[in-house]
Amino acid sequence: MRTNSLQSKDIAHQIHPATNLRRHERVGPIVIDRGSGIYVYDDEGREYIEGLAGLWSVGVGFGEKRLVEAATRQMAKLPYYHIFAHKTHEPSTLLAEKLVSMAPANLKHVFFTSSGGEANDSAIKFVWYYNNALGRTDKKKFIARQGAYHGITIAAGSLTGLQANQRGFDLPLPFAKHLTCPHYYRFGLPGESEEAFTERLAKELEDLILSEGPDTVAAFIGEPLMGAGGVIVPPVNYWQRIQEVCRKYDVLVIADEVINGFGRLGTLFGCDTFGIRPDILVCSKQITSSYQPLAAVLISDEMYQAMADQSDRLGTFGHGYTASAHPVATAVALENLAIIEERNLVANAAEVGAHLHAGLSRFADHPLVGEVRGRGLIAAVELVADKATKARFDPVGKVGLKFFDRAHQHGLIIRNVGDSIAICPPMIITAAQVDELLKRFKATLDDITDWVNAGMPE
Ligand code: PLP
């Protein structure tokens, strides 16, 4: 138990997201004090490689002075204003223009929120409002996938497909339906090819639309490559087939790019990697490298025009937050996107990402490693009890959690999703720094192997 006064105050008063509350009291927090580049340091001066870029988000790394200066300049000039009721300001307007120039061509209109969850809630409301504008008042259901993460608000949390975010909260609400997680290694049937797996999932989608009634199904939402559910790369041709089925039944396609967006997969958006033409694109995290809370919902011109045409009948678009289009957050985003461009960080994610995957693939033969997967600068290594049968450790997550704790001792921060170890470092990482990350990963894996071989003592 770590016991300095900050830790005691934390345990006494803070409720931590996504944390086992009693375990937190027992283990106590690591106090992260400062950051520089790909590293963060605790209050006792220990260095960690931030192998998850905070929460999959600090693309340009820690301590980027240009972002501090952009925030300071905007703070001094106009620290806050809203864009309600026919007002606007420079940074959010320029950012909207910038995002439209980067995104798939049909997406022309941008709505800002402060978080990915709020952005997905807003996407749901855009879809409902759009269908109301068209008089399709029953077309309101959403289809998502098991393993998806779309946030934790009541509505976005209903689209999420992870038990931990729903158990105990009476979620999902009935408008949200879930399909099989597109993870071939886990959910492909014995003897089933990857192509046949894709076909089965496309048929599952079509069957669900037909059984619910196409007039009631509004949208399909998916992360191009699933992040928080364990870094799941979709099977071959998956997005082509999903989009075909959606178009056939007039079901909108929403790409949740909150993790994928702005270069993570080695392309600007996950939509570019997988050939997705979404009606709505949601982004956040690397939009500001998380130096400021910000998210954006980009919608198609077709949707916008249909909504605008009906604005006299439906009245004011009565949706928006005090911090929507916040000037400091949007000013920081503009500077952050300029840095991503100037330093070629998207290309870096592709090149250094290939080096990361080559390094991780060396663990593929390890007896505890079931699968190594990912794309660009996002990866996962799934640990299994039996490589031949893919049997999980029992209970799932215990080994992953041990890995998570032990990695700290080797100066590495990762995320365990059950027994999958996720890696998603800042996009500024170099090949040499990847080698150092892999060294620390291997040292942790060696420890875990010894512990498993010793019968996993408490
Ligand atoms: N969508 C995806 C794909 C995410 O990964 C996340 C957060 O990790 C969210 C939405 C929710 O974002 P936020 O935590 O900002 O609400």
Boltz pocket constraint, residues with backbone or C-beta under 6 A from the ligand:
constraints:
  - pocket:
      binder: B
      contacts: [[A, 55], [A, 114], [A, 115], [A, 116], [A, 117], [A, 118], [A, 120], [A, 149], [A, 150], [A, 151], [A, 152], [A, 223], [A, 227], [A, 228], [A, 256], [A, 257], [A, 258], [A, 259], [A, 284]]
      max_distance: 6.0
